[in-house]
């Protein structure tokens, strides 16, 4: 970025740019490398490379086998998740009473 400042009494004035410290230079290099890695990761994601196969899981509510995109999926559908949540809430309520 360049800022031109003209003052009538001294003419053109260039503001001095501070020299970056070694820590700032290292941080800029780290950010540049991270941007490059991020762009490459996004390109691979868009191209469909390095996609893992779906995980075969068993639903915790209905015991049906389903294909999950995440390794920690527990339920085959939102209805099963809600059914299990209500069951756990009912059990917790009965323990308190």
Helices and strands as residue ranges (DSSP letters): E 5-7, E 11-13, H 22-47, E 55-58, E 65-68, H 78-96
